[in-house]
């Protein structure tokens, strides 16, 4: 897999712009400076809980990929799957246009021992995206029932998934194209496996719930009123922003989307921007940690060193999670 020089240049320019903004937030006016000031006053133990939630979300994402790849005939261990997804997440943190997703597909495709495996892995990616869209639609139904969000995005998401399924099922021209046939094979593998569908949906629901809990923790850290309702507004806004990856990790775009969504609920712009910055910073930290560990695992020639690398990472993540939960309990007491 190759990445063009133009995409690398775009990534470098976007990254330098973000560094400049982070170093001199006053360039974008008083609201951004006030947002950084709001972050300085956040309750750090709730931010740790939020980080632990995003770690759990990453684990669920790996489980969903493993299950979907298994249904498509791939065989990949937990460590290698986590390393592959982590490296892709790391690339997404520093490159726009979701180049990291292409890295995930390329690395996970190695687990499929069949011709055209890269296209089959692309079909797996499409199936996972559809599962996430349906889970997000369910979350939007809950948000709509509470009055936090309108209901029309649910129909838009479900309609998009249904249109893709109908096009794949009834378009003979699409199914006769050799590469598209491989993509559809990866997608259809889950359709033929009810157990695989249930497992992928279970992991996807776990991922969304973990992100929801992490978002609630960040909202509580910045003292937002009604953190649950705030999280129900924030998550859809972040997912919409991620569909337009103009910057690395949608940083800035995602924060702006969160700020607009919260401002519509009566939250002040500096506090709303601070929440967006905090969420994207935590997700970026998790992605960088997972990607760095994954790169070491994939690059190291010794199997024993790879095992100990992941054991150390697992112990460290478990200790951080336990400490975060302990801090949360103590703060409640």
C-alpha positions as a Python dict, from the first residue, in 0.01 Angstrom:
ca = {
    (1, 'X'): (0, 0, 0),
    (2, 'X'): (138, 341, -103),
    (3, 'X'): (44, 690, 7),
    (4, 'X'): (83, 972, -243),
    (5, 'X'): (309, 1270, -178),
    (6, 'X'): (12, 1507, -203),
    (7, 'X'): (-165, 1330, 85),
    (8, 'X'): (152, 1335, 291),
    (9, 'X'): (193, 1707, 224),
    (10, 'X'): (-172, 1769, 319),
    (11, 'X'): (-119, 1575, 641),
    (12, 'X'): (192, 1775, 726),
    (13, 'X'): (20, 2110, 661),
    (14, 'X'): (-285, 2013, 869),
    (15, 'X'): (-65, 1886, 1153),
    (16, 'X'): (145, 2204, 1156),
    (17, 'X'): (-172, 2416, 1163),
    (18, 'X'): (-302, 2221, 1462),
    (19, 'X'): (30, 2259, 1644),
    (20, 'X'): (22, 2634, 1581),
    (21, 'X'): (-331, 2662, 1718),
    (22, 'X'): (-244, 2453, 2023),
    (23, 'X'): (64, 2666, 2093),
    (24, 'X'): (-114, 2998, 2042),
    (25, 'X'): (-488, 2949, 2102),
    (26, 'X'): (-538, 3325, 2098),
    (27, 'X'): (-505, 3313, 1717),
    (28, 'X'): (-867, 3197, 1695),
    (29, 'X'): (-1003, 3451, 1940),
    (30, 'X'): (-1109, 3467, 2301),
    (31, 'X'): (-1348, 3172, 2281),
    (32, 'X'): (-1070, 2923, 2215),
    (33, 'X'): (-856, 3074, 2489),
    (34, 'X'): (-1153, 3052, 2724),
    (35, 'X'): (-1203, 2688, 2622),
    (36, 'X'): (-844, 2606, 2721),
    (37, 'X'): (-903, 2790, 3048),
    (38, 'X'): (-1211, 2573, 3109),
    (39, 'X'): (-999, 2264, 3047),
    (40, 'X'): (-752, 2380, 3310),
    (41, 'X'): (-1030, 2374, 3568),
    (42, 'X'): (-1157, 2026, 3478),
    (43, 'X'): (-1176, 1752, 3744),
    (44, 'X'): (-885, 1536, 3635),
    (45, 'X'): (-1007, 1211, 3795),
    (46, 'X'): (-1317, 1219, 3574),
    (47, 'X'): (-1089, 1275, 3275),
    (48, 'X'): (-901, 959, 3375),
    (49, 'X'): (-1231, 771, 3386),
    (50, 'X'): (-1308, 907, 3040),
    (51, 'X'): (-972, 785, 2912),
    (52, 'X'): (-1041, 439, 3055),
    (53, 'X'): (-1375, 440, 2873),
    (54, 'X'): (-1204, 514, 2542),
    (55, 'X'): (-957, 230, 2610),
    (56, 'X'): (-1254, -5, 2661),
    (57, 'X'): (-1406, 127, 2338),
    (58, 'X'): (-1084, 38, 2154),
    (59, 'X'): (-1093, -315, 2298),
    (60, 'X'): (-1452, -359, 2176),
    (61, 'X'): (-1352, -232, 1832),
    (62, 'X'): (-1081, -496, 1813),
    (63, 'X'): (-1333, -763, 1915),
    (64, 'X'): (-1571, -653, 1638),
    (65, 'X'): (-1293, -668, 1377),
    (66, 'X'): (-1186, -1015, 1492),
    (67, 'X'): (-1541, -1147, 1476),
    (68, 'X'): (-1609, -999, 1131),
    (69, 'X'): (-1277, -1126, 993),
    (70, 'X'): (-1348, -1472, 1136),
    (71, 'X'): (-1683, -1482, 956),
    (72, 'X'): (-1503, -1392, 631),
    (73, 'X'): (-1252, -1676, 674),
    (74, 'X'): (-974, -1476, 838),
    (75, 'X'): (-773, -1607, 1131),
    (76, 'X'): (-615, -1342, 1349),
    (77, 'X'): (-511, -1347, 1714),
    (78, 'X'): (-617, -1088, 1969),
    (79, 'X'): (-272, -929, 1994),
    (80, 'X'): (-218, -901, 1620),
    (81, 'X'): (-569, -764, 1569),
    (82, 'X'): (-516, -504, 1842),
    (83, 'X'): (-177, -412, 1693),
    (84, 'X'): (-321, -372, 1342),
    (85, 'X'): (-616, -162, 1456),
    (86, 'X'): (-389, 40, 1685),
    (87, 'X'): (-146, 127, 1405),
    (88, 'X'): (-438, 238, 1188),
    (89, 'X'): (-573, 452, 1471),
    (90, 'X'): (-228, 607, 1514),
    (91, 'X'): (-213, 698, 1145),
    (92, 'X'): (-560, 854, 1169),
    (93, 'X'): (-431, 1073, 1453),
    (94, 'X'): (-171, 1232, 1225),
    (95, 'X'): (-326, 1210, 877),
    (96, 'X'): (-653, 1340, 732),
    (97, 'X'): (-886, 1159, 489),
    (98, 'X'): (-899, 853, 717),
    (99, 'X'): (-578, 709, 575),
    (100, 'X'): (-554, 505, 894),
    (101, 'X'): (-865, 308, 797),
    (102, 'X'): (-687, 196, 480),
    (103, 'X'): (-395, 85, 700),
    (104, 'X'): (-634, -118, 919),
    (105, 'X'): (-780, -290, 613),
    (106, 'X'): (-436, -365, 467),
    (107, 'X'): (-294, -508, 791),
    (108, 'X'): (-605, -711, 877),
    (109, 'X'): (-625, -846, 520),
    (110, 'X'): (-313, -1051, 592),
    (111, 'X'): (-526, -1280, 807),
    (112, 'X'): (-734, -1387, 505),
    (113, 'X'): (-569, -1665, 302),
    (114, 'X'): (-751, -1618, -28),
    (115, 'X'): (-710, -1431, -357),
    (116, 'X'): (-828, -1071, -347),
    (117, 'X'): (-805, -1063, 30),
    (118, 'X'): (-760, -685, 42),
    (119, 'X'): (-1102, -643, -121),
    (120, 'X'): (-1259, -901, 109),
    (121, 'X'): (-1119, -709, 406),
    (122, 'X'): (-1271, -396, 254),
    (123, 'X'): (-1607, -572, 262),
    (124, 'X'): (-1550, -653, 629),
    (125, 'X'): (-1480, -285, 690),
    (126, 'X'): (-1805, -193, 513),
    (127, 'X'): (-1998, -445, 725),
    (128, 'X'): (-1850, -299, 1044),
    (129, 'X'): (-1942, 51, 928),
    (130, 'X'): (-2300, -65, 867),
    (131, 'X'): (-2316, -224, 1215),
    (132, 'X'): (-2190, 99, 1368),
    (133, 'X'): (-2447, 302, 1174),
    (134, 'X'): (-2731, 82, 1300),
    (135, 'X'): (-2603, 107, 1658),
    (136, 'X'): (-2575, 483, 1624),
    (137, 'X'): (-2933, 489, 1493),
    (138, 'X'): (-3046, 306, 1808),
    (139, 'X'): (-2860, 561, 2020),
    (140, 'X'): (-3032, 841, 1830),
    (141, 'X'): (-3370, 684, 1904),
    (142, 'X'): (-3285, 697, 2275),
    (143, 'X'): (-3164, 1056, 2240),
    (144, 'X'): (-3483, 1150, 2057),
    (145, 'X'): (-3698, 991, 2327),
    (146, 'X'): (-3528, 1212, 2585),
    (147, 'X'): (-3568, 1521, 2369),
    (148, 'X'): (-3193, 1561, 2322),
    (149, 'X'): (-3194, 1502, 1944),
    (150, 'X'): (-3444, 1505, 1654),
    (151, 'X'): (-3551, 1173, 1502),
    (152, 'X'): (-3477, 1240, 1134),
    (153, 'X'): (-3107, 1130, 1145),
    (154, 'X'): (-3229, 778, 1236),
    (155, 'X'): (-3414, 750, 906),
    (156, 'X'): (-3115, 889, 719),
    (157, 'X'): (-2877, 631, 868),
    (158, 'X'): (-3112, 335, 825),
    (159, 'X'): (-3199, 449, 471),
    (160, 'X'): (-2833, 465, 373),
    (161, 'X'): (-2762, 114, 504),
    (162, 'X'): (-3075, -22, 336),
    (163, 'X'): (-2985, 142, 3),
    (164, 'X'): (-2638, -13, 7),
    (165, 'X'): (-2783, -355, 92),
    (166, 'X'): (-3040, -336, -190),
    (167, 'X'): (-2777, -219, -440),
    (168, 'X'): (-2549, -507, -342),
    (169, 'X'): (-2828, -765, -359),
    (170, 'X'): (-3002, -667, -682),
    (171, 'X'): (-2739, -504, -900),
    (172, 'X'): (-2605, -773, -1130),
    (173, 'X'): (-2347, -538, -1279),
    (174, 'X'): (-2202, -473, -935),
    (175, 'X'): (-2194, -839, -843),
    (176, 'X'): (-2022, -936, -1170),
    (177, 'X'): (-1734, -693, -1115),
    (178, 'X'): (-1449, -909, -974),
    (179, 'X'): (-1324, -661, -714),
    (180, 'X'): (-1669, -552, -602),
    (181, 'X'): (-1765, -920, -581),
    (182, 'X'): (-1483, -967, -329),
    (183, 'X'): (-1604, -669, -128),
    (184, 'X'): (-1957, -808, -129),
    (185, 'X'): (-1821, -1148, -25),
    (186, 'X'): (-1674, -994, 288),
    (187, 'X'): (-2005, -819, 354),
    (188, 'X'): (-2217, -1127, 279),
    (189, 'X'): (-2008, -1351, 504),
    (190, 'X'): (-2181, -1197, 805),
    (191, 'X'): (-2524, -1234, 644),
    (192, 'X'): (-2469, -1610, 625),
    (193, 'X'): (-2363, -1631, 989),
    (194, 'X'): (-2630, -1529, 1243),
    (195, 'X'): (-2382, -1598, 1521),
    (196, 'X'): (-2127, -1373, 1352),
    (197, 'X'): (-2383, -1094, 1315),
    (198, 'X'): (-2480, -1122, 1683),
    (199, 'X'): (-2116, -1118, 1793),
    (200, 'X'): (-2024, -817, 1578),
    (201, 'X'): (-2332, -626, 1691),
    (202, 'X'): (-2254, -714, 2053),
    (203, 'X'): (-1901, -579, 2027),
    (204, 'X'): (-2025, -271, 1840),
    (205, 'X'): (-2289, -199, 2103),
    (206, 'X'): (-2019, -239, 2369),
    (207, 'X'): (-1798, 8, 2181),
    (208, 'X'): (-2075, 268, 2158),
    (209, 'X'): (-2170, 225, 2525),
    (210, 'X'): (-1805, 259, 2629),
    (211, 'X'): (-1774, 582, 2429),
    (212, 'X'): (-2100, 704, 2578),
    (213, 'X'): (-1971, 640, 2931),
    (214, 'X'): (-1640, 809, 2850),
    (215, 'X'): (-1821, 1110, 2709),
    (216, 'X'): (-2039, 1131, 3020),
    (217, 'X'): (-1724, 1131, 3234),
    (218, 'X'): (-1573, 1417, 3033),
    (219, 'X'): (-1898, 1612, 3060),
    (220, 'X'): (-1891, 1560, 3436),
    (221, 'X'): (-1525, 1666, 3448),
    (222, 'X'): (-1613, 2004, 3297),
    (223, 'X'): (-1925, 2035, 3513),
    (224, 'X'): (-2180, 2020, 3233),
    (225, 'X'): (-2543, 1997, 3350),
    (226, 'X'): (-2708, 1659, 3280),
    (227, 'X'): (-2399, 1467, 3159),
    (228, 'X'): (-2610, 1179, 3021),
    (229, 'X'): (-2815, 1407, 2796),
    (230, 'X'): (-2500, 1595, 2698),
    (231, 'X'): (-2333, 1268, 2594),
    (232, 'X'): (-2637, 1174, 2384),
    (233, 'X'): (-2591, 1502, 2196),
    (234, 'X'): (-2211, 1487, 2169),
    (235, 'X'): (-2162, 1136, 2026),
    (236, 'X'): (-2376, 1184, 1713),
    (237, 'X'): (-2206, 1519, 1654),
    (238, 'X'): (-1862, 1353, 1670),
    (239, 'X'): (-1970, 1075, 1432),
    (240, 'X'): (-2100, 1328, 1181),
    (241, 'X'): (-1773, 1522, 1206),
    (242, 'X'): (-1570, 1203, 1151),
    (243, 'X'): (-1747, 1159, 818),
    (244, 'X'): (-1561, 1472, 698),
    (245, 'X'): (-1198, 1399, 801),
    (246, 'X'): (-1045, 1723, 681),
    (247, 'X'): (-790, 1730, 964),
    (248, 'X'): (-592, 1456, 1142),
    (249, 'X'): (-836, 1269, 1366),
    (250, 'X'): (-1099, 1532, 1273),
    (251, 'X'): (-940, 1751, 1543),
    (252, 'X'): (-1094, 2095, 1535),
    (253, 'X'): (-1381, 1981, 1313),
    (254, 'X'): (-1506, 1743, 1582),
    (255, 'X'): (-1461, 2000, 1859),
    (256, 'X'): (-1653, 2256, 1655),
    (257, 'X'): (-1936, 2010, 1590),
    (258, 'X'): (-1958, 1932, 1962),
    (259, 'X'): (-1959, 2303, 2048),
    (260, 'X'): (-2240, 2377, 1802),
    (261, 'X'): (-2446, 2082, 1928),
    (262, 'X'): (-2404, 2182, 2292),
    (263, 'X'): (-2460, 2551, 2221),
    (264, 'X'): (-2799, 2453, 2083),
    (265, 'X'): (-2876, 2307, 2426),
    (266, 'X'): (-2786, 2630, 2604),
    (267, 'X'): (-2423, 2548, 2695),
    (268, 'X'): (-2177, 2838, 2672),
    (269, 'X'): (-1938, 2823, 2377),
    (270, 'X'): (-1612, 2820, 2582),
    (271, 'X'): (-1733, 2530, 2798),
    (272, 'X'): (-1871, 2346, 2494),
    (273, 'X'): (-1542, 2386, 2306),
    (274, 'X'): (-1353, 2266, 2614),
    (275, 'X'): (-1559, 1946, 2618),
    (276, 'X'): (-1487, 1887, 2250),
    (277, 'X'): (-1114, 1946, 2299),
    (278, 'X'): (-1102, 1712, 2599),
    (279, 'X'): (-1281, 1426, 2422),
    (280, 'X'): (-1066, 1445, 2112),
    (281, 'X'): (-747, 1478, 2318),
    (282, 'X'): (-830, 1164, 2518),
    (283, 'X'): (-917, 965, 2206),
    (284, 'X'): (-594, 1080, 2044),
    (285, 'X'): (-388, 975, 2348),
    (286, 'X'): (-549, 630, 2345),
    (287, 'X'): (-489, 596, 1970),
    (288, 'X'): (-124, 699, 2003),
    (289, 'X'): (-62, 458, 2290),
    (290, 'X'): (-232, 170, 2108),
    (291, 'X'): (-55, 254, 1783),
    (292, 'X'): (291, 279, 1939),
    (293, 'X'): (245, -53, 2120),
    (294, 'X'): (105, -212, 1804),
    (295, 'X'): (395, -89, 1592),
    (296, 'X'): (643, -242, 1838),
    (297, 'X'): (452, -569, 1830),
    (298, 'X'): (440, -590, 1451),
    (299, 'X'): (799, -474, 1397),
    (300, 'X'): (976, -683, 1659),
    (301, 'X'): (1114, -1013, 1523),
    (302, 'X'): (1102, -1204, 1851),
    (303, 'X'): (767, -1363, 1941),
    (304, 'X'): (853, -1363, 2313),
    (305, 'X'): (929, -989, 2309),
    (306, 'X'): (599, -926, 2131),
    (307, 'X'): (413, -1123, 2399),
    (308, 'X'): (580, -932, 2682),
    (309, 'X'): (512, -600, 2507),
    (310, 'X'): (140, -669, 2505),
    (311, 'X'): (144, -812, 2857),
    (312, 'X'): (305, -492, 2986),
    (313, 'X'): (54, -280, 2794),
    (314, 'X'): (-236, -486, 2931),
    (315, 'X'): (-111, -460, 3289),
    (316, 'X'): (-61, -85, 3253),
    (317, 'X'): (-408, -34, 3105),
    (318, 'X'): (-566, -250, 3377),
    (319, 'X'): (-389, -56, 3650),
    (320, 'X'): (-501, 275, 3497),
    (321, 'X'): (-859, 151, 3476),
    (322, 'X'): (-857, 31, 3837),
    (323, 'X'): (-710, 362, 3954),
    (324, 'X'): (-970, 558, 3756),
    (325, 'X'): (-1259, 360, 3902),
    (326, 'X'): (-1115, 400, 4250),
    (327, 'X'): (-1085, 777, 4207),
    (328, 'X'): (-1441, 796, 4078),
    (329, 'X'): (-1575, 601, 4376),
    (330, 'X'): (-1378, 815, 4621),
    (331, 'X'): (-1503, 1135, 4460),
    (332, 'X'): (-1863, 1014, 4490),
    (333, 'X'): (-1810, 928, 4856),
}
